[in-house]
Amino acid sequence: MRLVWFRNDLRLADNPALRHGCADEEPVAALFIISPTQWRQHKMAPIRQRFLLAQVDVLGRELAALGIPLHLLRVETFAELPQALADLCRELGVSQLYANQAIELDEQRRDHGVTAALAEQEVSCHWLNGCCVLPPGRVLTGGREMFKVFTPFSRAWLKALDEDGFVIHRAPAPRGEPLPWQPLAERTFVDEMLGELTPDPRWPVGEAEALRRLHAFLEQGVLDYGETRDFPAQGGTSILSPYLAAGIVSPRQCVAALQQRLGARPQSKAQPGFVWLNELIWREFYRHLLVLIPTLSMNRPFKRETAALPWSWDPDAFAAWCEGRTGYPIVDAAMRCLNATGWMHNRLRMIVASFLTKDLHIHWRLGEDYFMSQLIDGDLAANNGGWQWAAGTGADAAPYFRVFNPTTQGQRFDPQGEFIRTWVTELADVPAAYVHQPHDWLRLKGRQDYPVPMVDHAVARVRAIEMFRDLEKT
């Protein structure tokens, strides 16, 4: 018996572990492990948990139709998992385990423990690359080292992809008679953990939905992506990140679909479609970095010297940021959108991260954790990379003297205040000319229903620059 362990790769197509597990006529079973305590320790958002389990439900039904049973195992923490998995393998008579590699440190330690535990039962483990187009360690400098800077990584990544190529593998063929599938909503141990399992209708699950979104974006938006992606009211992004984070669609499928749409893979900024491809390469870069520098999984900065920065931990200021009551409309709209939907536009992620770290001088770790606790697309590599970029502590970080002005960012990327009015309802009737700095207008109307700015940006900017300059002197 072969066992295929699904993790953040909840799809049938282009799944290396499933493909290799189904490579011959030997019986195959599948597995998904629910680890509620570990998920909470990793700040996994409840909306993401529901999204994952809704997809597991779909996956289990589709596997059952192929004659492959999906076993669900509840194991509270990673520490308990190797023994629990060894017990299941003994019970099922498993001789080989197939899974796609994890890149996060805790997950890698878990998998090392699984390898050791199963070796005692003579069960061989096969770990494959299912999370990246090119596996970590493939894209190297001339000195045979992994990259720490994005631009040369991007060039080398494109060259390596041209050399290696890739194939998108279809879902496996049926392996026997269809099997019954009991929906997760009927399973007590799942219902006890999450309560209402109904997924958010804004985020329908399924590979068909992920591919529909991918192809709709490529047909309607990819050519204008460079011009529209920064405007949250325009909907110019692919909104595929939840499906990539859960592995409902693979990055290889995205690259292949882009290439098919354009007739060739773009190679430079001057070519149509490259701006979106570059975002996929950024995703790869952050994942490769997480393997190269395991301390990134341990709340440590990429730039070690920045650990000495005198960040604030002010709980009241942090709460105001979390709840969207900073007095800066674009920041508040973005945070309220996140809290309501579990998602935030990428330009807004940069704006609110800059505000937390450079205006409030609050430690980026608090923002990183809060995002993970709310985001449906929570992904350690991308989230950590983005936060450290904004804070000035990471790879290819924004220079410390580059501090986003939240007012001018709002004016530039939400010029008519459409996004702001959607989420900051107190400002729904404020004219566009005043919506980014509404306080004088509100005062004239005798209104006090929107908070005054909690900091003076000009003053806060100077303090942020001084923090980094003082660090350079030490």
ZAMARDO-406051 format. One record per residue: x, y, z of N, C-alpha, C in turn. Coordinates in steps of 0.02 Angstrom, whole numbers, padded with zeros to 5 digits, always signed. Example, Ala and Ser with C-alpha at 12.3 -4.5 7.8 and 13.67 -1.06 7.14 Angstrom:
BEGIN
+00660-00284+00390+00615-00225+00390+00660-00165+00390+00642-00112+00354+00684-00053+00357+00645+00002+00394
//
This chain:
BEGIN
+00042-00060+00000+00000+00000+00000+00044+00063+00000+00026+00111-00043+00059+00175-00044+00012+00227-00014+00040+00272+00025+00001+00324+00057+00024+00392+00033-00022+00434+00007-00008+00501-00016-00033+00550+00036+00012+00589+00065-00005+00635+00119-00014+00705+00089-00076+00729+00089-00091+00796+00065-00080+00847+00121-00049+00904+00103-00038+00958+00150-00065+01023+00119-00021+01069+00102-00042+01129+00065-00036+01118-00010-00066+01064-00033-00063+01044-00104-00128+01008-00121-00184+01040-00106-00249+01007-00106-00279+01005-00176-00246+00968-00220-00268+00964-00290-00251+00895-00318-00285+00877-00371-00271+00815-00406-00221+00825-00462-00228+00881-00499-00185+00893-00557-00119+00924-00535-00067+00909-00573+00000+00936-00560+00020+00928-00487+00010+00869-00461+00028+00855-00391+00081+00799-00392+00145+00817-00384+00197+00766-00390+00190+00707-00342+00170+00721-00280+00163+00666-00232+00109+00618-00255+00053+00644-00277-00002+00601-00300+00018+00564-00363+00051+00599-00409+00071+00568-00472+00119+00509-00460+00170+00520-00417+00217+00466-00403+00185+00410-00362+00139+00430-00318+00105+00379-00278+00062+00333-00321+00037+00359-00376-00007+00321-00421+00030+00294-00482+00096+00289-00478+00137+00273-00536+00130+00200-00559+00106+00155-00516+00098+00085-00537+00032+00059-00510+00024-00006-00511-00040-00036-00493-00048-00050-00419+00002-00033-00379-00003-00045-00307-00060-00004-00278-00097-00031-00230-00153+00006-00199-00129+00072-00169-00172+00123-00174-00155+00191-00150-00210+00216-00104-00189+00246-00049-00234+00282-00004-00207+00353+00004-00249+00398+00026-00228+00467+00037-00242+00487+00109-00210+00541+00130-00214+00563+00200-00213+00639+00204-00255+00666+00249-00249+00736+00269-00252+00737+00345-00205+00775+00374-00200+00778+00447-00222+00847+00472-00269+00847+00518-00294+00908+00548-00259+00917+00615-00225+00974+00624-00187+00987+00686-00210+01052+00717-00267+01052+00752-00298+01114+00776-00253+01155+00822-00221+01122+00870-00178+01159+00917-00119+01190+00881-00088+01152+00836-00031+01177+00798-00053+01235+00753-00111+01229+00723-00136+01282+00680-00145+01346+00720-00171+01339+00780-00180+01400+00822-00113+01429+00842-00065+01386+00858+00002+01410+00875+00034+01447+00817+00019+01427+00757+00045+01459+00697+00001+01517+00674-00048+01536+00716-00092+01594+00702-00134+01585+00639-00149+01523+00621-00188+01513+00560-00258+01542+00569-00278+01584+00522-00343+01618+00526-00400+01567+00523-00452+01577+00563-00511+01532+00558-00539+01528+00488-00539+01584+00451-00566+01582+00383-00522+01538+00338-00457+01537+00351-00412+01493+00313-00424+01420+00332-00434+01407+00396-00448+01339+00417-00511+01313+00383-00564+01354+00382-00626+01332+00349-00616+01322+00274-00577+01366+00244-00563+01361+00173-00526+01296+00158-00476+01280+00198-00438+01217+00188-00484+01157+00195-00524+01156+00248-00566+01098+00260-00621+01092+00208-00646+01148+00183-00695+01145+00129-00664+01114+00067-00601+01131+00054-00566+01102-00003-00550+01028+00009-00533+01010+00070-00522+00940+00086-00585+00899+00072-00643+00928+00089-00706+00895+00075-00715+00880+00001-00701+00931-00041-00705+00922-00113-00653+00870-00136-00593+00877-00111-00539+00831-00131-00556+00759-00112-00582+00749-00052-00600+00682-00030-00653+00650-00075-00702+00690-00095-00754+00665-00139-00725+00647-00208-00680+00690-00233-00650+00677-00299-00604+00616-00297-00566+00609-00243-00524+00550-00236-00566+00486-00232-00621+00490-00193-00665+00432-00187-00693+00411-00254-00708+00460-00297-00733+00444-00364-00680+00407-00406-00616+00417-00389-00562+00382-00423-00545+00315-00391-00580+00299-00337-00565+00237-00302-00509+00243-00252-00492+00305-00232-00439+00317-00183-00470+00343-00119-00465+00306-00064-00494+00331-00001-00450+00385+00030-00481+00438+00056-00445+00490+00093-00458+00481+00167-00405+00467+00204-00410+00460+00277-00398+00527+00310-00439+00542+00360-00429+00603+00400-00403+00583+00468-00351+00617+00489-00320+00602+00553-00316+00668+00592-00341+00668+00653-00335+00727+00695-00278+00716+00745-00227+00758+00738-00168+00755+00782-00155+00827+00805-00158+00839+00869-00159+00908+00893-00096+00948+00876-00037+00917+00884+00025+00954+00872+00072+00913+00827+00120+00947+00799+00170+00914+00757+00211+00865+00798+00222+00878+00862+00262+00833+00903+00231+00764+00908+00165+00761+00908+00130+00698+00914+00122+00662+00847+00137+00697+00793+00119+00672+00727+00158+00611+00703+00225+00609+00712+00262+00551+00686+00235+00485+00713+00221+00481+00777+00196+00418+00805+00126+00402+00780+00084+00454+00775+00016+00443+00750+00017+00418+00678+00062+00447+00638+00067+00426+00568+00096+00356+00562+00144+00341+00605+00172+00273+00606+00119+00222+00623+00076+00239+00671+00022+00193+00690-00026+00182+00632-00042+00236+00595-00088+00230+00539-00057+00187+00483+00007+00198+00470+00041+00159+00418+00042+00085+00436+00052+00070+00500+00051+00000+00522-00019-00030+00512-00069+00010+00529-00139-00014+00523-00158-00027+00451-00136+00016+00406-00154+00010+00335-00108-00035+00295-00051-00053+00324-00002-00093+00288+00035-00052+00235+00053+00009+00253+00087+00054+00206+00161+00036+00201+00186+00035+00140+00258+00022+00129+00295+00084+00105+00257+00133+00075+00289+00193+00049+00243+00253+00060+00274+00308+00083+00238+00370+00094+00261+00421+00043+00214+00457+00012+00230+00509-00036+00200+00575-00011+00241+00628-00013+00216+00694+00006+00258+00747-00028+00229+00805-00037+00267+00861-00065+00302+00898-00008+00362+00921-00022+00405+00951+00029+00374+01012+00062+00386+01019+00126+00370+01080+00163+00433+01123+00167+00424+01189+00169+00482+01233+00171+00490+01268+00238+00437+01268+00279+00440+01302+00344+00478+01259+00395+00510+01291+00442+00555+01255+00488+00518+01204+00530+00463+01223+00562+00426+01175+00603+00403+01116+00562+00379+01130+00502+00355+01076+00459+00413+01031+00436+00471+01060+00423+00529+01019+00405+00549+00974+00463+00549+01001+00523+00566+00960+00582+00515+00904+00591+00451+00920+00580+00399+00869+00583+00413+00814+00533+00431+00832+00471+00442+00782+00419+00504+00740+00433+00555+00771+00462+00614+00731+00483+00593+00679+00535+00549+00700+00581+00525+00653+00631+00485+00597+00601+00445+00613+00550+00406+00561+00516+00452+00512+00480+00503+00538+00446+00550+00494+00411+00582+00445+00459+00603+00471+00517+00636+00428+00567+00588+00376+00595+00526+00398+00611+00478+00351+00640+00458+00297+00591+00449+00315+00528+00429+00265+00479+00486+00219+00458+00547+00244+00463+00604+00202+00447+00607+00141+00493+00585+00149+00555+00584+00093+00602+00536+00039+00580+00487+00058+00539+00439+00009+00513+00454-00010+00441+00513+00011+00417+00534-00002+00348+00486+00027+00297+00458+00086+00315+00417+00124+00268+00461+00178+00238+00468+00180+00173+00510+00230+00141+00469+00293+00127+00502+00351+00136+00469+00416+00126+00497+00449+00063+00453+00475+00022+00473+00510-00039+00447+00582-00035+00493+00630-00033+00475+00701-00027+00488+00735-00095+00437+00765-00123+00442+00793-00190+00428+00868-00190+00444+00902-00244+00433+00974-00249+00364+00988-00279+00319+01012-00237+00253+01030-00261+00235+01102-00247+00280+01139-00213+00262+01206-00191+00294+01261-00232+00343+01244-00273+00379+01294-00313+00383+01270-00386+00391+01317-00431+00404+01298-00500+00472+01264-00504+00522+01295-00474+00589+01267-00469+00605+01255-00395+00628+01197-00378+00638+01181-00306+00693+01223-00275+00687+01238-00211+00742+01272-00176+00807+01235-00184+00860+01272-00201+00925+01242-00215+00940+01235-00289+00889+01244-00331+00901+01239-00404+00928+01305-00432+00907+01362-00404+00927+01428-00430+00986+01453-00389+01046+01452-00419+01107+01466-00381+01149+01520-00415+01190+01552-00375+01238+01601-00400+01294+01565-00436+01339+01605-00466+01398+01575-00497+01442+01539-00448+01437+01558-00384+01475+01524-00331+01438+01466-00301+01383+01444-00334+01343+01387-00313+01311+01397-00245+01290+01459-00232+01254+01475-00171+01184+01500-00189+01138+01495-00142+01071+01520-00154+01071+01596-00149+01027+01627-00186+01025+01701-00189+00992+01731-00128+01016+01791-00110+00986+01831-00057+00958+01897-00083+00965+01909-00148+00941+01971-00180+00896+01952-00238+00839+01988-00244+00788+01966-00291+00808+01973-00364+00833+02030-00386+00844+02041-00457+00888+01989-00490+00947+01974-00462+00987+01920-00492+00953+01852-00486+00915+01841-00431+00877+01779-00425+00827+01773-00483+00792+01828-00498+00743+01827-00552+00774+01808-00618+00831+01838-00634+00865+01822-00697+00886+01749-00699+00915+01726-00644+00938+01656-00642+00879+01607-00643+00824+01627-00612+00764+01585-00611+00737+01576-00682+00733+01631-00720+00709+01627-00789+00755+01583-00831+00820+01590-00821+00868+01549-00859+00861+01475-00841+00855+01461-00777+00848+01391-00755+00783+01361-00781+00730+01401-00782+00666+01375-00807+00671+01359-00882+00706+01401-00920+00717+01388-00991+00756+01322-01000+00804+01311-00956+00846+01251-00961+00807+01188-00942+00768+01193-00887+00735+01134-00860+00669+01119-00894+00631+01172-00909+00563+01162-00932+00521+01129-00878+00460+01114-00893+00417+01078-00846+00357+01051-00882+00325+01002-00851+00266+00970-00879+00210+00974-00828+00150+00991-00851+00092+00990-00807+00058+00922-00812+00055+00886-00757+00027+00818-00758-00047+00820-00740-00085+00781-00775-00156+00777-00763-00171+00738-00699-00233+00744-00677-00254+00704-00619-00249+00630-00637-00239+00587-00587-00232+00515-00601-00297+00486-00628-00289+00432-00665-00347+00396-00691-00380+00356-00634-00444+00338-00641-00477+00297-00590-00437+00234-00576-00436+00214-00513-00397+00155-00493-00442+00099-00467-00505+00106-00476-00551+00055-00452-00621+00083-00451-00666+00046-00419-00735+00068-00414-00740+00129-00368-00787+00174-00384-00796+00232-00340-00811+00211-00268-00789+00252-00221-00797+00238-00150-00845+00289-00120-00876+00272-00064-00918+00322-00030-00875+00375+00004-00904+00434+00014-00869+00488+00049-00917+00521+00098-00898+00522+00161-00938+00554+00212-00917+00628+00218-00962+00675+00204-00943+00746+00208-00915+00765+00276-00869+00813+00275-00837+00833+00338-00887+00861+00388-00939+00894+00363-00988+00924+00408-01023+00871+00451-01020+00808+00430-01052+00754+00468-01002+00721+00516-00941+00744+00517-00890+00712+00559-00880+00753+00623-00892+00721+00678-00894+00756+00742-00829+00791+00758-00772+00760+00746-00709+00789+00768-00692+00852+00729-00718+00859+00669-00707+00921+00631-00756+00974+00655-00819+00956+00664-00870+01003+00684-00854+01033+00753-00829+00992+00798-00811+01016+00865-00756+01069+00862-00711+01061+00814-00653+01106+00810-00672+01174+00783-00711+01176+00730-00724+01239+00695-00796+01262+00699-00839+01223+00729-00909+01244+00731-00938+01242+00661-00969+01297+00640-01001+01301+00575-00949+01294+00520-00958+01242+00479-00908+01228+00427-00925+01262+00360-00979+01298+00358-00998+01329+00294-00944+01375+00269-00916+01364+00210-00863+01407+00185-00890+01476+00165-00846+01525+00164-00865+01593+00145-00883+01593+00070-00943+01617+00052-00963+01617-00019-00919+01660-00063-00880+01706-00032-00834+01746-00073-00775+01705-00097-00765+01647-00066-00706+01606-00083-00728+01534-00097-00761+01522-00153-00780+01453-00170-00719+01410-00181-00724+01348-00160-00667+01303-00166-00672+01261-00229-00621+01220-00240-00619+01175-00297-00568+01195-00349-00537+01144-00379-00488+01157-00432-00520+01192-00491-00582+01175-00506-00616+01207-00563-00623+01282-00552-00639+01302-00490-00645+01373-00475-00578+01408-00479-00525+01376-00454-00459+01406-00457-00437+01416-00530-00449+01366-00571-00430+01373-00642-00474+01423-00678-00538+01426-00659-00583+01477-00689-00556+01547-00675-00536+01560-00612-00509+01625-00594-00444+01639-00632-00402+01588-00636-00339+01597-00671-00350+01616-00744-00392+01579-00779-00402+01592-00850-00441+01656-00862-00487+01673-00817-00524+01736-00824-00476+01795-00818-00429+01790-00770-00380+01844-00762-00335+01849-00823-00312+01792-00848-00267+01793-00906-00302+01820-00968-00367+01807-00974-00403+01832-01032-00420+01906-01025-00435+01928-00965-00463+01995-00956-00416+02046-00924-00366+02022-00885-00329+02070-00845-00254+02069-00850-00224+02015-00874-00152+02008-00868-00114+02061-00909-00141+02080-00967-00105+02128-01009-00106+02198-00979-00156+02213-00939-00160+02279-00906-00137+02277-00834-00113+02220-00812-00097+02210-00742-00048+02262-00715+00002+02279-00754+00052+02327-00733+00023+02395-00718-00032+02413-00754-00063+02478-00745-00119+02477-00693-00150+02420-00681-00209+02418-00638-00198+02386-00570-00143+02350-00561-00135+02309-00501-00132+02348-00436-00114+02413-00438-00106+02452-00377-00169+02488-00355-00224+02479-00390-00285+02517-00375-00338+02470-00346-00347+02469-00281-00391+02419-00251-00463+02422-00273-00487+02481-00294-00557+02486-00316-00567+02458-00385-00514+02445-00422-00521+02423-00491-00522+02347-00500-00502+02309-00450-00502+02237-00457-00455+02212-00511-00395+02240-00513-00348+02224-00566-00302+02166-00551-00310+02132-00494-00266+02076-00477-00301+02010-00491-00264+01956-00488-00292+01890-00505-00334+01861-00448-00322+01883-00387-00355+01856-00326-00348+01779-00324-00289+01756-00341-00275+01684-00339-00237+01663-00276-00216+01712-00236-00172+01695-00180-00201+01643-00132-00266+01644-00115-00290+01590-00071-00284+01521-00101-00292+01517-00167-00289+01453-00202-00217+01429-00209-00171+01475-00218-00100+01457-00218-00077+01436-00149-00098+01472-00097-00076+01457-00029-00101+01388-00007-00161+01369-00028-00188+01304-00010-00166+01250-00059-00134+01270-00113-00113+01221-00163-00170+01194-00205-00224+01232-00211-00280+01210-00253-00261+01220-00327-00217+01267-00340-00186+01275-00405-00111+01280-00392-00071+01256-00438+00002+01256-00428+00033+01316-00464+00091+01338-00440+00126+01392-00477+00146+01371-00547+00160+01307-00557+00175+01283-00624+00115+01291-00670+00056+01276-00645-00004+01285-00685-00013+01359-00705+00004+01404-00659-00001+01475-00674+00047+01495-00730+00109+01473-00724+00159+01490-00775+00140+01460-00842+00117+01398-00841+00098+01364-00904+00039+01399-00937-00010+01420-00897-00069+01454-00925-00050+01522-00953-00005+01557-00919+00019+01621-00944+00054+01612-01011+00097+01563-01014+00134+01549-01076+00087+01531-01133+00036+01491-01117-00013+01472-01169-00052+01533-01192-00070+01577-01145-00109+01636-01163-00070+01683-01208-00004+01690-01195+00036+01739-01233+00072+01708-01292+00075+01642-01294+00110+01608-01348+00184+01598-01334+00209+01629-01281+00279+01621-01260+00285+01648-01189+00336+01625-01154+00347+01649-01086+00383+01716-01088+00355+01768-01058+00389+01834-01060+00455+01831-01021+00504+01869-01045+00572+01866-01017+00596+01932-00988+00559+01986-01001+00582+02051-00976+00523+02097-00965+00535+02151-00928+00481+02198-00911+00448+02228-00973+00484+02230-01028+00457+02260-01088+00404+02216-01122+00399+02153-01101+00354+02106-01134+00288+02099-01096+00232+02094-01132+00167+02086-01100+00166+02026-01053+00134+02034-00996+00127+01979-00949+00183+01971-00901+00240+02005-00912+00298+01994-00869+00286+02019-00798+00249+02073-00790+00239+02101-00723+00206+02050-00677+00156+02013-00704+00124+01962-00663+00170+01902-00652+00207+01882-00703+00255+01828-00695+00306+01846-00641+00326+01909-00639+00374+01931-00590+00347+01924-00518+00282+01932-00510+00252+01921-00444+00257+01847-00425+00249+01802-00473+00258+01731-00459+00331+01716-00441+00378+01752-00473+00449+01742-00457+00464+01768-00387+00433+01824-00367+00441+01848-00298+00417+01794-00249+00361+01762-00265+00336+01709-00222+00388+01653-00216+00418+01635-00272+00470+01583-00271+00530+01606-00228+00550+01669-00237+00608+01696-00202+00598+01691-00126+00541+01711-00102+00528+01709-00030+00527+01638-00004+00504+01591-00044+00502+01521-00023+00573+01492-00022+00613+01510-00071+00682+01487-00071+00720+01516-00011+00707+01579+00005+00740+01611+00062+00724+01575+00127+00662+01553+00134+00642+01520+00196+00681+01456+00206+00700+01423+00152+00741+01363+00157+00814+01382+00171+00838+01434+00138+00907+01456+00147+00919+01482+00218+00871+01519+00245+00880+01552+00310+00824+01529+00356+00833+01472+00390+00780+01445+00433+00758+01493+00489+00802+01538+00510+00783+01584+00564+00727+01631+00544+00712+01638+00479+00655+01678+00458+00590+01647+00484+00590+01582+00496+00532+01548+00524+00529+01556+00600+00577+01591+00629+00582+01597+00701+00577+01669+00725+00542+01710+00687+00532+01781+00704+00597+01821+00705+00647+01799+00668+00710+01836+00665+00713+01877+00601+00744+01936+00603+00750+01976+00542+00801+01948+00494+00790+01961+00429+00839+01942+00379+00905+01979+00391+00900+02045+00403+00959+02084+00420+00969+02080+00496+01017+02041+00517+01024+02026+00588+01033+02087+00631+01067+02138+00605+01080+02197+00645+01017+02234+00664+00964+02225+00624+00902+02261+00639+00864+02233+00698+00888+02177+00725+00857+02150+00786+00864+02199+00844+00912+02245+00838+00924+02294+00892+00881+02356+00886+00840+02362+00835+00797+02421+00827+00749+02428+00886+00739+02488+00911+00697+02498+00970+00622+02502+00952+00595+02447+00929+00525+02445+00910+00479+02456+00970+00421+02483+00957+00369+02490+01008+00326+02428+01010+00297+02415+01068+00248+02360+01076+00183+02388+01105+00169+02452+01092+00111+02487+01121+00046+02451+01104+00012+02420+01154-00048+02381+01138-00107+02424+01115-00113+02485+01141-00170+02527+01121-00162+02550+01049-00101+02571+01031-00089+02593+00962-00097+02534+00914-00074+02475+00934-00080+02417+00892-00153+02399+00882-00193+02403+00935-00265+02388+00929-00299+02436+00882-00281+02500+00884-00311+02550+00839-00295+02533+00767-00234+02511+00754-00214+02490+00686-00254+02429+00665-00258+02378+00708-00294+02317+00692-00367+02331+00675-00397+02376+00712-00469+02387+00705-00487+02440+00654-00436+02471+00623-00450+02521+00571-00478+02585+00599-00445+02611+00650-00466+02676+00679-00404+02719+00693-00361+02724+00642-00300+02763+00648-00311+02836+00630-00366+02852+00596-00377+02920+00572-00347+02933+00503-00317+02881+00474-00292+02885+00405-00338+02841+00362-00379+02871+00319-00433+02833+00285-00410+02772+00246-00356+02776+00208-00336+02718+00168-00313+02661+00212-00279+02677+00268-00258+02626+00316-00318+02593+00348-00365+02634+00370-00424+02607+00405-00468+02566+00358-00475+02588+00296-00515+02550+00248-00483+02482+00235-00417+02481+00227-00382+02418+00214-00390+02369+00272-00382+02394+00333-00387+02349+00391-00458+02324+00401-00507+02366+00390-00576+02344+00397-00594+02293+00343-00568+02303+00284-00578+02254+00230-00548+02187+00250-00487+02188+00276-00455+02126+00298-00497+02091+00351-00519+02128+00401-00556+02097+00455-00623+02069+00432-00652+02099+00381-00717+02076+00357-00713+02019+00307-00660+02019+00266-00658+01971+00210-00602+01920+00214-00552+01932+00255-00495+01886+00258-00445+01896+00202-00451+01952+00167-00405+01964+00111-00390+02039+00108-00330+02055+00081-00312+02125+00071-00272+02131+00007-00287+02183-00031-00251+02200-00092-00177+02211-00077-00133+02192-00122-00061+02194-00108-00036+02265-00096-00058+02314-00134-00037+02383-00122-00057+02405-00052-00116+02385-00031-00139+02403+00036-00097+02368+00090-00075+02307+00076-00032+02272+00125+00032+02313+00136+00060+02340+00083+00120+02381+00090+00106+02445+00129+00048+02476+00115+00032+02539+00148+00022+02529+00223-00017+02478+00242-00031+02469+00314+00030+02443+00351+00072+02404+00317+00133+02379+00349+00182+02437+00361+00188+02481+00312+00230+02540+00321+00204+02583+00377+00138+02591+00381+00109+02633+00433+00124+02604+00502+00115+02539+00510+00126+02508+00576+00199+02516+00597+00245+02503+00550+00316+02502+00569+00349+02570+00566+00330+02611+00518+00366+02675+00508+00329+02735+00538+00263+02730+00547+00226+02785+00578+00214+02771+00652+00195+02709+00668+00184+02692+00739+00246+02661+00771+00295+02642+00730+00358+02613+00753+00347+02549+00794+00294+02514+00777+00277+02451+00811+00311+02393+00775+00333+02345+00813+00372+02289+00786+00334+02253+00731+00369+02239+00676+00339+02205+00619+00312+02136+00637+00339+02104+00689+00316+02038+00708+00242+02039+00729+00221+02093+00761+00150+02098+00781+00106+02102+00719+00127+02142+00670+00089+02146+00608+00088+02081+00570+00145+02048+00566+00150+01984+00532+00102+01933+00563+00102+01929+00629+00058+01882+00664-00015+01900+00653-00031+01965+00654-00101+01984+00646-00125+01967+00576-00084+01979+00527-00103+01960+00459-00117+01884+00456-00074+01844+00483-00084+01772+00481-00148+01752+00516-00167+01788+00569-00227+01772+00607-00291+01791+00570-00284+01830+00516-00343+01854+00479-00346+01831+00407-00289+01818+00376-00287+01808+00303-00309+01738+00281-00351+01736+00231-00369+01672+00200-00311+01645+00159-00265+01688+00138-00207+01666+00099-00143+01667+00141-00150+01660+00206-00092+01662+00250-00038+01612+00230+00020+01638+00215+00076+01596+00192+00139+01625+00225+00174+01585+00263+00230+01611+00303+00282+01646+00260+00302+01615+00205+00356+01643+00164+00337+01711+00136+00279+01716+00104+00258+01779+00073+00243+01832+00125+00210+01811+00180+00191+01859+00231+00252+01887+00267+00298+01843+00285+00360+01865+00318+00401+01909+00271+00406+01888+00209+00445+01927+00161+00417+01996+00151+00351+02001+00145+00319+02066+00136+00327+02111+00196+00318+02084+00255+00324+02125+00316+00395+02149+00326+00444+02105+00316+00513+02127+00325+00534+02176+00271+00507+02170+00212+00521+02220+00160+00496+02288+00183+00435+02291+00207+00405+02354+00228+00441+02384+00288+00462+02340+00333+00495+02364+00395+00567+02384+00385+00597+02367+00327+00666+02383+00315+00715+02334+00346+00690+02274+00364+00733+02224+00396+00747+02164+00352+00717+02162+00292+00719+02100+00253+00761+02103+00191+00755+02050+00151+00790+02046+00087+00759+02097+00039+00801+02132+00001+00777+02182-00046+00730+02232-00011+00744+02247+00052+00699+02290+00090+00697+02360+00061+00640+02393+00072+00636+02463+00053+00688+02501+00094+00726+02546+00064+00776+02584+00102+00743+02618+00162+00780+02623+00216+00750+02648+00278+00723+02719+00272+00750+02757+00224+00726+02825+00216+00664+02829+00171+00642+02772+00143+00580+02770+00103+00524+02751+00150+00483+02800+00166+00427+02789+00212+00363+02810+00176+00318+02763+00168+00255+02779+00133+00217+02833+00170+00194+02883+00133+00148+02933+00161+00078+02907+00150+00041+02889+00203-00024+02857+00194-00075+02901+00158-00068+02966+00167-00116+03011+00133-00103+03013+00058-00041+03023+00038-00027+03027-00033-00035+02959-00067-00022+02905-00029-00035+02838-00057-00109+02830-00073-00152+02853-00027-00223+02849-00039-00244+02892-00099-00217+02952-00102-00234+02997-00158-00212+02968-00225-00156+02934-00225-00130+02907-00287-00167+02844-00310-00182+02800-00262-00207+02734-00282-00282+02725-00269-00314+02773-00236-00387+02772-00229-00411+02844-00238-00397+02874-00296-00404+02947-00304-00474+02973-00290-00526+02937-00307-00594+02959-00293-00621+02934-00227-00580+02896-00191-00602+02871-00126-00654+02816-00129-00658+02781-00186-00708+02728-00193-00696+02672-00143-00634+02650-00138-00619+02596-00091-00629+02620-00019-00608+02680-00004-00615+02706+00063-00688+02708+00084-00731+02735+00040-00801+02741+00059-00835+02674+00068-00810+02623+00032-00839+02556+00039-00830+02528+00109-00773+02542+00139-00755+02510+00202-00757+02557+00262-00747+02621+00252-00753+02669+00308-00819+02705+00298-00872+02676+00324-00939+02700+00310-00951+02770+00337-00913+02791+00389-00920+02858+00416-00903+02911+00363-00864+02891+00313-00841+02938+00262-00880+02931+00196-00934+02894+00196-00970+02879+00135-00995+02942+00099-01010+02994+00137-01037+03054+00106-00986+03110+00099-00923+03096+00114-00871+03148+00109-00852+03157+00036-00851+03217+00009-00831+03228-00061-00761+03204-00075-00750+03184-00137-00685+03157-00157-00627+03204-00140-00639+03268-00145-00586+03317-00132-00562+03316-00060-00603+03288-00015-00585+03289+00056-00577+03219+00086-00592+03166+00048-00598+03100+00078-00532+03074+00106-00475+03097+00081-00411+03073+00106-00387+03112+00167-00414+03171+00176-00401+03212+00236-00468+03243+00257-00511+03202+00287-00580+03223+00296-00594+03264+00359-00545+03275+00400-00558+03300+00468-00584+03372+00468-00557+03414+00426-00583+03483+00423-00654+03484+00398-00669+03445+00347-00737+03442+00320-00785+03416+00373-00766+03364+00408-00809+03336+00461-00820+03387+00517-00768+03424+00533-00773+03474+00587-00823+03528+00568-00820+03549+00505-00867+03600+00481-00939+03575+00484-00948+03510+00476-01015+03481+00480-01035+03464+00551-00990+03479+00598-01005+03465+00668-01004+03391+00685-00964+03353+00649-00963+03281+00659-00897+03259+00692-00904+03208+00734-00846+03180+00769-00848+03104+00765-00874+03078+00710-00884+03006+00705-00827+02969+00671-00772+03004+00657-00713+02972+00629-00652+02996+00668-00607+02951+00688-00551+02971+00731-00503+03020+00698-00474+03063+00739-00422+03108+00715-00359+03066+00704-00312+03088+00661-00251+03050+00650-00214+03037+00716-00195+02976+00726-00164+02957+00790-00091+02979+00794-00060+02994+00737+00008+03021+00736+00013+03073+00681+00063+03116+00687+00081+03163+00634+00131+03127+00589+00112+03112+00528+00155+03073+00484+00224+03104+00476+00228+03169+00467+00292+03202+00456+00339+03191+00515+00312+03196+00574+00353+03186+00635+00372+03113+00641+00323+03068+00629+00337+02996+00635+00389+02973+00585+00387+03001+00525+00435+02983+00473+00506+03000+00496+00516+03059+00523+00582+03078+00547+00606+03031+00601+00562+03012+00646+00582+02965+00700+00601+02897+00671+00565+02873+00621+00581+02808+00591+00650+02810+00559+00665+02865+00524+00731+02871+00492+00786+02875+00545+00772+02910+00599+00822+02915+00653+00836+02847+00684+00785+02805+00691+00795+02738+00718+00847+02700+00679+00841+02702+00613+00887+02664+00571+00956+02698+00568+00958+02764+00567+01022+02799+00566+01061+02786+00631+01025+02786+00686+01058+02771+00750+01086+02700+00751+01050+02655+00718+01073+02585+00715+01138+02581+00675+01144+02621+00621+01204+02619+00581+01265+02644+00620+01253+02687+00669+01309+02716+00707+01336+02668+00759+01297+02617+00777+01319+02572+00830+01365+02518+00803
//
